[in-house]
């Protein structure tokens, strides 16, 4: 499957912002878990947040959206 550019500049910017927020949220969640404020089960949330945010950043860089590639129309 070729990754053809399927989003414009506005979509790239939106995905980049969401990705950065996801990674930052994952780091904050990781800090709260490391100091014992949250239970150790929260490490799964840290992993998911950082992985999802990183994927969104990659989508912004590549100009490709997996949701659009599946045929759904996104507003941005």
VMD Tcl script that builds the backbone (N, CA, C; Angstrom):
set m [mol new atoms 228]
animate dup $m
set s [atomselect $m all]
$s set {name element resname resid chain x y z} {
  {N N UNK 1 A 0.849 -1.176 0.000}
  {CA C UNK 1 A 0.000 0.000 0.000}
  {C C UNK 1 A 0.894 1.239 0.000}
  {N N UNK 2 A 0.733 2.047 -1.002}
  {CA C UNK 2 A 1.508 3.283 -1.107}
  {C C UNK 2 A 0.879 4.357 -0.223}
  {N N UNK 3 A 1.723 5.129 0.410}
  {CA C UNK 3 A 1.244 6.198 1.270}
  {C C UNK 3 A 1.222 7.496 0.474}
  {N N UNK 4 A 0.113 7.739 -0.192}
  {CA C UNK 4 A -0.036 8.967 -0.960}
  {C C UNK 4 A -0.542 10.067 -0.040}
  {N N UNK 5 A -0.081 11.273 -0.282}
  {CA C UNK 5 A -0.520 12.416 0.513}
  {C C UNK 5 A -2.030 12.572 0.358}
  {N N UNK 6 A -2.758 12.523 1.465}
  {CA C UNK 6 A -4.214 12.639 1.387}
  {C C UNK 6 A -4.777 13.709 2.328}
  {N N UNK 7 A -3.903 14.561 2.886}
  {CA C UNK 7 A -4.370 15.674 3.716}
  {C C UNK 7 A -3.624 16.940 3.319}
  {N N UNK 8 A -4.270 18.064 3.550}
  {CA C UNK 8 A -3.667 19.345 3.215}
  {C C UNK 8 A -2.906 19.942 4.389}
  {N N UNK 9 A -2.530 21.179 4.224}
  {CA C UNK 9 A -1.738 21.869 5.243}
  {C C UNK 9 A -2.494 21.999 6.568}
  {N N UNK 10 A -3.791 22.267 6.503}
  {CA C UNK 10 A -4.578 22.402 7.734}
  {C C UNK 10 A -4.655 21.069 8.473}
  {N N UNK 11 A -4.812 19.980 7.752}
  {CA C UNK 11 A -4.851 18.658 8.369}
  {C C UNK 11 A -3.516 18.284 8.979}
  {N N UNK 12 A -2.440 18.622 8.297}
  {CA C UNK 12 A -1.107 18.351 8.836}
  {C C UNK 12 A -0.882 19.113 10.133}
  {N N UNK 13 A -1.270 20.382 10.151}
  {CA C UNK 13 A -1.097 21.202 11.353}
  {C C UNK 13 A -1.935 20.662 12.509}
  {N N UNK 14 A -3.168 20.239 12.217}
  {CA C UNK 14 A -4.039 19.704 13.266}
  {C C UNK 14 A -3.467 18.414 13.841}
  {N N UNK 15 A -2.978 17.538 12.979}
  {CA C UNK 15 A -2.405 16.281 13.456}
  {C C UNK 15 A -1.122 16.519 14.248}
  {N N UNK 16 A -0.331 17.492 13.835}
  {CA C UNK 16 A 0.891 17.808 14.568}
  {C C UNK 16 A 0.557 18.317 15.970}
  {N N UNK 17 A -0.420 19.212 16.064}
  {CA C UNK 17 A -0.831 19.725 17.378}
  {C C UNK 17 A -1.349 18.602 18.274}
  {N N UNK 18 A -2.212 17.753 17.723}
  {CA C UNK 18 A -2.755 16.653 18.517}
  {C C UNK 18 A -1.661 15.671 18.928}
  {N N UNK 19 A -0.726 15.423 18.033}
  {CA C UNK 19 A 0.375 14.527 18.365}
  {C C UNK 19 A 1.245 15.069 19.475}
  {N N UNK 20 A 1.569 16.354 19.398}
  {CA C UNK 20 A 2.387 16.968 20.447}
  {C C UNK 20 A 1.658 16.955 21.787}
  {N N UNK 21 A 0.351 17.214 21.758}
  {CA C UNK 21 A -0.436 17.163 22.996}
  {C C UNK 21 A -0.486 15.740 23.551}
  {N N UNK 22 A -0.599 14.751 22.678}
  {CA C UNK 22 A -0.620 13.364 23.125}
  {C C UNK 22 A 0.681 12.947 23.782}
  {N N UNK 23 A 1.794 13.304 23.157}
  {CA C UNK 23 A 3.094 12.963 23.734}
  {C C UNK 23 A 3.305 13.708 25.049}
  {N N UNK 24 A 2.970 14.993 25.078}
  {CA C UNK 24 A 3.127 15.774 26.309}
  {C C UNK 24 A 2.229 15.219 27.419}
  {N N UNK 25 A 1.019 14.837 27.078}
  {CA C UNK 25 A 0.121 14.237 28.066}
  {C C UNK 25 A 0.660 12.911 28.573}
  {N N UNK 26 A 1.249 12.134 27.684}
  {CA C UNK 26 A 1.842 10.866 28.095}
  {C C UNK 26 A 3.024 11.056 29.026}
  {N N UNK 27 A 3.837 12.064 28.749}
  {CA C UNK 27 A 4.976 12.360 29.625}
  {C C UNK 27 A 4.470 12.807 31.000}
  {N N UNK 28 A 3.458 13.671 31.017}
  {CA C UNK 28 A 2.897 14.130 32.291}
  {C C UNK 28 A 2.288 12.958 33.063}
  {N N UNK 29 A 1.582 12.093 32.358}
  {CA C UNK 29 A 1.004 10.914 32.992}
  {C C UNK 29 A 2.107 9.999 33.529}
  {N N UNK 30 A 3.203 9.891 32.782}
  {CA C UNK 30 A 4.333 9.080 33.231}
  {C C UNK 30 A 4.970 9.630 34.490}
  {N N UNK 31 A 5.083 10.932 34.571}
  {CA C UNK 31 A 5.651 11.548 35.771}
  {C C UNK 31 A 4.746 11.293 36.975}
  {N N UNK 32 A 3.441 11.469 36.776}
  {CA C UNK 32 A 2.507 11.230 37.880}
  {C C UNK 32 A 2.524 9.766 38.327}
  {N N UNK 33 A 2.725 8.864 37.388}
  {CA C UNK 33 A 2.791 7.449 37.729}
  {C C UNK 33 A 4.105 7.121 38.423}
  {N N UNK 34 A 5.203 7.720 37.953}
  {CA C UNK 34 A 6.522 7.434 38.529}
  {C C UNK 34 A 6.637 7.900 39.976}
  {N N UNK 35 A 5.990 9.018 40.302}
  {CA C UNK 35 A 6.083 9.507 41.683}
  {C C UNK 35 A 5.058 8.842 42.602}
  {N N UNK 36 A 4.226 7.969 42.062}
  {CA C UNK 36 A 3.288 7.222 42.882}
  {C C UNK 36 A 1.926 7.853 43.039}
  {N N UNK 37 A 1.638 8.928 42.313}
  {CA C UNK 37 A 0.332 9.580 42.418}
  {C C UNK 37 A -0.754 8.726 41.759}
  {N N UNK 38 A -0.380 7.989 40.717}
  {CA C UNK 38 A -1.313 7.111 40.012}
  {C C UNK 38 A -0.847 5.662 40.178}
  {N N UNK 39 A -1.767 4.705 40.082}
  {CA C UNK 39 A -1.357 3.304 40.218}
  {C C UNK 39 A -0.473 2.859 39.053}
  {N N UNK 40 A 0.248 1.782 39.242}
  {CA C UNK 40 A 1.186 1.314 38.222}
  {C C UNK 40 A 0.477 0.893 36.938}
  {N N UNK 41 A -0.804 0.636 37.007}
  {CA C UNK 41 A -1.574 0.287 35.812}
  {C C UNK 41 A -1.613 1.439 34.805}
  {N N UNK 42 A -1.367 2.658 35.269}
  {CA C UNK 42 A -1.393 3.832 34.394}
  {C C UNK 42 A -0.257 3.820 33.373}
  {N N UNK 43 A 0.747 2.932 33.548}
  {CA C UNK 43 A 1.829 2.854 32.557}
  {C C UNK 43 A 1.286 2.462 31.190}
  {N N UNK 44 A 0.192 1.708 31.150}
  {CA C UNK 44 A -0.417 1.374 29.855}
  {C C UNK 44 A -0.964 2.630 29.189}
  {N N UNK 45 A -1.525 3.529 29.965}
  {CA C UNK 45 A -1.993 4.805 29.430}
  {C C UNK 45 A -0.848 5.656 28.927}
  {N N UNK 46 A 0.267 5.627 29.638}
  {CA C UNK 46 A 1.467 6.353 29.207}
  {C C UNK 46 A 1.926 5.818 27.861}
  {N N UNK 47 A 2.037 4.508 27.765}
  {CA C UNK 47 A 2.476 3.878 26.520}
  {C C UNK 47 A 1.535 4.202 25.361}
  {N N UNK 48 A 0.242 4.085 25.601}
  {CA C UNK 48 A -0.737 4.369 24.551}
  {C C UNK 48 A -0.734 5.821 24.115}
  {N N UNK 49 A -0.614 6.718 25.052}
  {CA C UNK 49 A -0.619 8.141 24.741}
  {C C UNK 49 A 0.615 8.550 23.935}
  {N N UNK 50 A 1.766 8.071 24.366}
  {CA C UNK 50 A 2.995 8.427 23.653}
  {C C UNK 50 A 3.025 7.766 22.271}
  {N N UNK 51 A 2.576 6.522 22.177}
  {CA C UNK 51 A 2.550 5.839 20.878}
  {C C UNK 51 A 1.555 6.515 19.925}
  {N N UNK 52 A 0.369 6.832 20.422}
  {CA C UNK 52 A -0.628 7.505 19.590}
  {C C UNK 52 A -0.186 8.891 19.161}
  {N N UNK 53 A 0.402 9.629 20.077}
  {CA C UNK 53 A 0.907 10.961 19.747}
  {C C UNK 53 A 2.033 10.904 18.730}
  {N N UNK 54 A 2.909 9.925 18.897}
  {CA C UNK 54 A 4.014 9.770 17.939}
  {C C UNK 54 A 3.488 9.408 16.560}
  {N N UNK 55 A 2.471 8.561 16.501}
  {CA C UNK 55 A 1.881 8.198 15.217}
  {C C UNK 55 A 1.231 9.411 14.555}
  {N N UNK 56 A 0.556 10.241 15.330}
  {CA C UNK 56 A -0.059 11.451 14.788}
  {C C UNK 56 A 0.997 12.416 14.251}
  {N N UNK 57 A 2.121 12.519 14.955}
  {CA C UNK 57 A 3.217 13.371 14.469}
  {C C UNK 57 A 3.764 12.809 13.162}
  {N N UNK 58 A 3.900 11.490 13.080}
  {CA C UNK 58 A 4.370 10.876 11.844}
  {C C UNK 58 A 3.379 11.118 10.700}
  {N N UNK 59 A 2.072 11.018 10.992}
  {CA C UNK 59 A 1.058 11.302 9.975}
  {C C UNK 59 A 1.185 12.736 9.469}
  {N N UNK 60 A 1.408 13.676 10.375}
  {CA C UNK 60 A 1.553 15.077 9.975}
  {C C UNK 60 A 2.770 15.252 9.083}
  {N N UNK 61 A 3.856 14.604 9.424}
  {CA C UNK 61 A 5.092 14.713 8.629}
  {C C UNK 61 A 4.923 14.061 7.259}
  {N N UNK 62 A 4.246 12.917 7.215}
  {CA C UNK 62 A 4.072 12.187 5.959}
  {C C UNK 62 A 2.956 12.772 5.105}
  {N N UNK 63 A 2.049 13.528 5.712}
  {CA C UNK 63 A 0.914 14.067 4.969}
  {C C UNK 63 A -0.112 13.001 4.649}
  {N N UNK 64 A -0.172 11.996 5.467}
  {CA C UNK 64 A -1.049 10.850 5.232}
  {C C UNK 64 A -1.885 10.595 6.472}
  {N N UNK 65 A -3.154 10.306 6.286}
  {CA C UNK 65 A -4.057 10.055 7.407}
  {C C UNK 65 A -4.656 8.664 7.249}
  {N N UNK 66 A -4.528 7.837 8.264}
  {CA C UNK 66 A -5.033 6.479 8.188}
  {C C UNK 66 A -6.562 6.449 8.088}
  {N N UNK 67 A -7.227 7.380 8.757}
  {CA C UNK 67 A -8.693 7.420 8.708}
  {C C UNK 67 A -9.161 7.763 7.305}
  {N N UNK 68 A -8.530 8.736 6.667}
  {CA C UNK 68 A -8.875 9.081 5.291}
  {C C UNK 68 A -8.525 7.951 4.333}
  {N N UNK 69 A -7.462 7.235 4.607}
  {CA C UNK 69 A -7.064 6.121 3.756}
  {C C UNK 69 A -8.090 4.995 3.803}
  {N N UNK 70 A -8.839 4.896 4.916}
  {CA C UNK 70 A -9.885 3.879 5.035}
  {C C UNK 70 A -11.188 4.322 4.365}
  {N N UNK 71 A -11.223 5.549 3.860}
  {CA C UNK 71 A -12.398 6.013 3.130}
  {C C UNK 71 A -13.312 6.963 3.880}
  {N N UNK 72 A -13.001 7.279 5.120}
  {CA C UNK 72 A -13.823 8.208 5.888}
  {C C UNK 72 A -13.415 9.644 5.530}
  {N N UNK 73 A -14.381 10.531 5.526}
  {CA C UNK 73 A -14.106 11.944 5.283}
  {C C UNK 73 A -13.934 12.653 6.611}
  {N N UNK 74 A -12.835 13.361 6.762}
  {CA C UNK 74 A -12.592 14.111 7.988}
  {C C UNK 74 A -12.788 15.598 7.695}
  {N N UNK 75 A -13.253 16.379 8.679}
  {CA C UNK 75 A -13.548 17.786 8.420}
  {C C UNK 75 A -12.308 18.642 8.169}
  {N N UNK 76 A -11.139 18.211 8.593}
  {CA C UNK 76 A -9.930 19.021 8.408}
  {C C UNK 76 A -9.043 18.351 7.388}
}
mol reanalyze $m
mol bondsrecalc $m
mol representation Tube
mol addrep $m
